[in-house]
Amino acid sequence: MSQREIDMHAEQALAKFLDDHLYRELLKEEKFASFQRVTSIAQQKQGIDVIAKTGASVAYIDEKAQLHYINKTLPTFAFELEFLLDGRAMEGWFLNDDLKTTHYLLLWPNARTTDLSRISSEDFTQVEGMMISKVKMKRYLNTIGITTPFLKEITRILRQRKLTGPQKTAFDGIKFFVSPSTAYSENPVNMVISKRVLITLTDAHYVVSQDGFRRIPISHQYSEVITDLC
């Protein structure tokens, strides 16, 4: 299997785990009126993994999982600003305004195996997840000076200077990271945000296991409610 095929296999296994132990449970609680797992490649390329409906709104959820860091429970999450495709700079998913994503489901998985080529939905033991509105997150970043033009300029400077590794910023809990091409051929530039910051933005915070899920109480410091999801 190619790395792309391995990653797709692992994503599908995690998707089944979430369908069985999170989304269906939210459906039973009537938090969701319905949910649909997207299988269309075209829709997936638009940043949609799941379409969830409530009585008031529709959410287009993009699941982002740290599958290459299973069982490590990193205290951060990376948001892609740019990557290289055949040497050409391409806009990363966080800056791509053409995507239809309304919510990110950020996922920190734990499992009985880290072999992504063989992992199944039954192997996942516990997955932490945060549901975050894309609009809410970008509005918060704007309030602290991290605008889209700022992120594009930072990315340009990092590329121009050929920097790699972590790059500190003046923003508490936020830094930039350029992965070397020796680690990832796409040589992505990411904005890395601490969980401490993300918790202040999340609309729902879950711990999902084979037995179902529980909610972690949230206390917003940035209190802007976008939807009634979750």
Secondary structure, DSSP 8 states (H G I E B T S, - for coil): --HHHHHHHHHHHHHHHHIIIIIHHHHHTTS-SEEEE---HHHHHTT-SEEEE-SS-EEEEEEEE-GGGTTT--SEEEEEEEEEETTEEEE-TTT-TTS---EEEEEEEEES---TTT--GGGEEEEEEEEEEHHHHHHHHHHTT--HHHHHHHHHHHHHTT--EEE--SSTTEEEEE--TTT-TT--EEEEEEHHHHHTT-SEEEEEETTEEEE-----SS--------
